[in-house]
């Protein structure tokens, strides 16, 4: 069984190391994820922790992105497929991970992703603007050093989307 990563503790340790190396200038970092074949960046303040995928129970009448509910540390958690939310094919469950959303954003909610890609410094990217046709929860687009596109999302904005909130018909 894969070990659960406590993102908050990891982030605090990482920021402490950055402070030691660079004084008080702490670089902006995001958590990189892969979902729907696309690269995503998520603010660590909105992320809770990364956990292995648990058994899912389907929710009758749910929209395609609400893949089901899972028991995470004995609490029921709604599992939402980031790829399906973005209009891509559903994420294959084999090898997938859960990104638990910080409870300050919304309680008992997780995003299903293909895998995590680690922490990324925004200083390593060049800004490419915001795609004009993108939903409001996609807040920026970047290019990395090899030209790959990354989209930054706001989990707070996503959780406020009326379609997201009303995921069950």
Secondary structure as GFF3:
##gff-version 3
##sequence-region A 1 169
A	DSSP	alpha_helix	7	22	.	.	.	ID=ss1
A	DSSP	beta_strand	29	35	.	.	.	ID=ss2
A	DSSP	beta_strand	38	43	.	.	.	ID=ss3
A	DSSP	beta_strand	47	52	.	.	.	ID=ss4
A	DSSP	beta_strand	66	72	.	.	.	ID=ss5
A	DSSP	beta_strand	75	81	.	.	.	ID=ss6
A	DSSP	alpha_helix	82	85	.	.	.	ID=ss7
A	DSSP	beta_strand	97	101	.	.	.	ID=ss8
A	DSSP	beta_strand	109	113	.	.	.	ID=ss9
A	DSSP	beta_strand	115	121	.	.	.	ID=ss10
A	DSSP	three_ten_helix	122	124	.	.	.	ID=ss11
A	DSSP	beta_strand	126	127	.	.	.	ID=ss12
A	DSSP	beta_strand	138	143	.	.	.	ID=ss13
A	DSSP	beta_strand	149	153	.	.	.	ID=ss14
A	DSSP	alpha_helix	155	160	.	.	.	ID=ss15
A	DSSP	alpha_helix	162	165	.	.	.	ID=ss16
###
